[in-house]
């Protein structure tokens, strides 16, 4: 088994374990957010997103290659030929996949209008912590794009993929998260954020049900799922970018000066371990968030099935 295989499964297993622990500690007393069919579809969507992210990480992607492994999993070797920017865009696309079921209105609908008339916004039912986390992650993703793009220089094909350093008689450089890699991610980020806003609007807009407290609990749960789904995709994306920054910072080159070889390091080389740790932590967090969501949807499926069975009797 290759080192890459061990790293991919170790990171995924740690994230899944954390997700299980978080779910067990926080699941008590929460309302089911979906009908039986809706919960099944939502669980399948998050399951597909989790499996897709595992494939992306196991495909020999740059983030894990930069950790010292040069080969990927044979079962996904067909992914090796996909352009590098795929590794950064894929988590955001998979986040959109997981979000898709939540773009549909509540299958149970509104049985009768509630008496409460109050102005509602897309953030009315989102827990503050999740709203802040999702906003911060989106800003971090944009910030990393601007930093990487600003550092980048054109390669021999004119694509902004390189970081270069003038060392006097010559120039050394390596790949960086430049504009050529980041602009597809910016588009995918806009799609994910836009879809999240639409989903939250769909949840918040309809009038409250006559059973107001239950309706608000359902909306809070669905809104939490929207924010968590988007946050998971952002965690994976940011993790990949940070680990790629670690790869750039770990450049080691030598320049001949007379008969000696002078080592050359990027000015931010000392930050390489920091980028690496943060990147791995972000990926682990992504697995934890989406695992918690998957378990929550599975719980909703069970509860919805039990309600249907109870009505049948």
C-alpha positions in Angstrom: 0.0 0.0 0.0 1.5 3.4 -1.0 2.1 6.2 1.4 -0.6 8.2 -0.5 -3.1 5.5 0.1 -2.4 5.5 3.8 -2.6 9.3 4.1 -5.9 9.5 2.2 -7.6 6.8 4.3 -6.0 8.1 7.5 -7.3 11.6 7.0 -10.7 10.4 5.9 -11.0 8.0 8.8 -10.1 10.6 11.3 -12.7 13.0 9.8 -15.4 10.3 9.8 -14.6 9.4 13.4 -14.9 13.0 14.4 -18.2 13.3 12.6 -19.5 10.3 14.4 -18.5 11.7 17.8 -20.0 15.1 17.0 -23.2 13.5 15.8 -23.6 11.4 18.9 -23.0 14.4 21.2 -25.3 16.8 19.4 -28.1 14.7 18.0 -30.3 14.6 21.0 -33.6 16.4 20.8 -33.3 17.8 17.2 -36.3 17.7 15.0 -36.4 15.7 11.8 -36.0 18.2 8.9 -37.4 16.2 6.0 -40.0 13.9 4.8 -39.0 10.2 4.2 -38.3 10.8 0.5 -36.5 14.1 1.1 -34.3 12.6 3.8 -33.4 9.6 1.6 -32.4 11.9 -1.3 -30.5 14.3 1.0 -28.6 11.3 2.5 -27.7 10.0 -0.9 -26.5 13.4 -2.1 -24.2 13.8 0.9 -23.0 10.2 0.5 -22.1 10.8 -3.1 -20.3 14.0 -2.2 -18.3 12.2 0.5 -17.4 9.4 -1.9 -16.5 11.9 -4.6 -14.1 13.8 -2.3 -12.4 10.5 -1.3 -11.9 9.8 -5.0 -10.5 13.3 -5.6 -8.0 12.9 -2.7 -7.0 9.5 -3.9 -6.4 10.4 -7.5 -2.8 11.6 -7.0 -3.9 15.2 -6.5 -1.3 17.8 -5.8 -2.2 18.4 -2.2 -1.3 14.8 -1.2 1.6 14.6 -3.7 3.1 17.5 -1.9 3.1 15.5 1.4 5.7 13.1 -0.1 3.7 10.6 -2.1 3.9 10.6 -5.9 1.4 7.9 -6.9 -2.3 7.6 -6.4 -4.7 4.8 -5.9 -4.8 2.5 -8.8 -8.6 2.2 -8.7 -8.9 5.9 -9.6 -5.9 6.2 -11.9 -8.3 7.4 -14.6 -8.4 10.7 -12.8 -4.7 11.4 -13.2 -5.1 13.0 -16.6 -7.6 15.6 -15.3 -6.1 19.2 -15.2 -4.8 20.3 -11.9 -7.4 22.9 -11.2 -9.9 20.0 -10.9 -8.5 19.2 -7.5 -9.6 22.6 -6.2 -12.9 23.0 -8.0 -14.2 19.4 -7.3 -14.9 20.0 -3.6 -17.1 23.1 -4.4 -19.0 21.1 -7.1 -19.5 18.3 -4.7 -20.8 20.8 -2.1 -23.3 21.9 -4.7 -24.3 18.3 -5.3 -24.9 17.8 -1.6 -26.9 21.1 -1.5 -29.2 20.2 -4.4 -31.9 18.3 -2.4 -32.2 21.3 -0.1 -33.1 23.6 -3.0 -36.5 21.9 -3.1 -39.3 23.3 -0.9 -40.3 21.2 2.1 -42.2 18.3 0.8 -44.8 18.6 3.6 -45.6 22.1 2.5 -47.7 24.6 4.4 -51.0 23.2 5.6 -52.3 26.5 6.9 -51.0 30.0 7.4 -49.7 30.9 10.9 -50.8 33.9 12.8 -47.3 35.3 13.1 -46.4 37.9 10.5 -42.7 38.9 10.7 -40.1 39.9 8.2 -37.8 36.9 7.4 -34.5 36.9 5.6 -32.2 34.1 4.4 -30.5 34.2 7.7 -33.6 34.1 9.9 -33.3 30.4 10.6 -29.6 29.8 10.3 -27.8 29.2 13.6 -25.4 32.1 14.1 -22.4 29.9 14.5 -22.9 28.2 11.2 -23.6 31.5 9.4 -20.4 33.0 10.7 -18.4 29.9 9.9 -19.7 29.7 6.4 -19.1 33.4 5.8 -15.5 33.2 7.2 -14.7 30.2 5.1 -15.9 31.9 1.9 -13.8 35.0 2.7 -10.8 32.8 3.4 -11.3 31.0 0.0 -11.4 34.4 -1.8 -8.4 35.6 0.2 -6.3 32.6 -0.7 -7.2 33.1 -4.4 -6.1 36.7 -4.3 -2.8 35.9 -2.5 -2.0 33.0 -4.8 -3.0 34.9 -7.9 -0.9 37.9 -6.8 2.1 35.7 -6.3 1.8 33.9 -9.7 3.8 34.5 -12.9 3.2 33.2 -16.4 4.8 29.9 -17.4 6.1 29.1 -20.8 2.6 28.8 -22.1 1.5 32.1 -20.7 -0.6 30.6 -17.9 -0.3 32.1 -14.4 0.8 28.9 -12.7 4.4 29.7 -11.4 6.0 31.4 -8.5 9.4 32.8 -9.4 12.2 34.3 -7.4 15.1 36.3 -8.8 18.4 35.0 -7.4 20.8 37.3 -9.3 22.3 35.4 -12.2 19.2 33.2 -12.6 15.7 32.6 -11.5 14.1 29.7 -9.6 10.4 28.9 -9.4 7.8 26.3 -8.7 4.1 25.8 -9.2 1.7 28.0 -7.1 -2.0 28.4 -6.8 -2.1 31.1 -9.4 -4.8 32.6 -11.5 -4.8 29.7 -14.0 -5.9 27.4 -11.1 -7.9 29.7 -9.0 -10.3 31.3 -11.5 -12.3 28.1 -12.1 -12.6 27.8 -8.3 -13.9 31.4 -8.1 -16.7 30.5 -10.5 -17.5 27.3 -8.5 -17.4 29.3 -5.3 -19.9 31.8 -6.7 -22.2 28.9 -7.7 -22.0 27.3 -4.3 -22.7 30.5 -2.4 -25.5 31.5 -4.7 -27.2 28.1 -4.4 -26.9 28.3 -0.6 -28.5 31.7 -0.6 -31.3 30.4 -2.9 -31.9 27.4 -0.6 -32.1 29.5 2.5 -34.5 31.9 0.8 -36.7 28.9 -0.2 -36.7 27.7 3.4 -37.4 31.2 4.9 -39.9 32.6 2.4 -43.1 30.6 2.8 -45.6 31.6 5.6 -45.2 29.8 8.9 -47.3 26.7 9.4 -50.1 26.7 12.0 -47.9 24.5 14.2 -45.4 27.3 14.4 -42.8 25.9 16.8 -42.5 22.6 14.8 -42.3 24.6 11.5 -39.6 26.8 12.9 -37.6 23.8 14.2 -37.8 22.2 10.7 -36.6 25.4 9.1 -33.7 25.8 11.5 -32.7 22.2 10.8 -32.9 22.6 7.1 -31.0 25.9 7.2 -28.3 24.3 9.4 -28.0 21.6 6.8 -27.5 24.2 4.0 -24.8 26.1 5.9 -23.1 22.8 6.9 -23.1 21.4 3.4 -21.6 24.6 2.0 -19.0 24.7 4.8 -17.9 21.1 4.2 -17.2 21.9 0.6 -15.3 25.0 1.5 -13.3 23.1 4.1 -12.2 20.6 1.5 -11.4 23.4 -1.0 -9.4 25.5 1.5 -7.5 22.4 2.7 -6.4 21.5 -0.9 -5.3 25.1 -1.5 -3.4 25.4 1.8 -1.5 22.1 1.2 -0.6 23.3 -2.2 0.8 26.5 -0.7 2.8 24.2 1.6 4.1 22.5 -1.6 5.1 25.9 -3.0 6.8 27.0 0.2 8.8 23.8 0.4 10.8 24.6 -2.7 14.5 23.8 -2.3 16.8 24.9 -5.0 20.5 25.6 -5.5 22.4 28.3 -7.4 26.0 28.0 -8.5 28.2 30.8 -7.2 31.7 30.2 -8.4 32.4 26.6 -7.3 29.8 26.5 -4.6 26.1 25.8 -4.6 24.1 28.3 -2.6 20.7 26.9 -1.4 17.7 29.0 -2.2 14.4 29.0 -0.3 11.2 31.0 -0.7 10.9 33.9 1.8 7.9 32.2 3.2 9.5 28.7 3.5 9.2 28.7 7.3 5.4 28.7 6.9 5.3 25.4 5.0 4.6 23.2 8.0 2.0 25.7 9.2 0.2 25.6 5.8 0.4 21.8 5.8 -1.1 21.4 9.3 -3.9 23.8 8.6 -4.6 22.2 5.2 -4.9 18.7 6.6 -7.0 20.0 9.5 -9.4 21.7 7.0 -9.8 18.4 5.1 -10.4 16.5 8.3 -13.0 19.1 9.2 -14.7 18.6 5.8 -15.0 14.9 6.4 -16.3 15.5 9.9 -19.0 18.0 8.8 -20.3 15.9 5.9 -20.2 12.7 8.0 -22.3 14.4 10.7 -24.8 15.5 8.0 -25.0 12.0 6.5 -25.8 10.6 9.9 -28.3 13.3 10.5 -30.1 12.6 7.3 -30.0 8.8 8.0 -31.6 9.6 11.4 -34.3 11.6 9.6 -35.0 8.7 7.3 -35.5 6.4 10.3 -37.8 8.9 12.1 -39.8 9.6 9.0 -40.2 5.9 8.4 -41.3 5.4 12.0 -43.9 8.2 11.7 -45.3 6.6 8.5 -45.5 3.2 10.2 -47.2 4.7 13.3 -49.9 6.3 11.1 -50.5 3.0 9.3 -51.4 1.4 12.6 
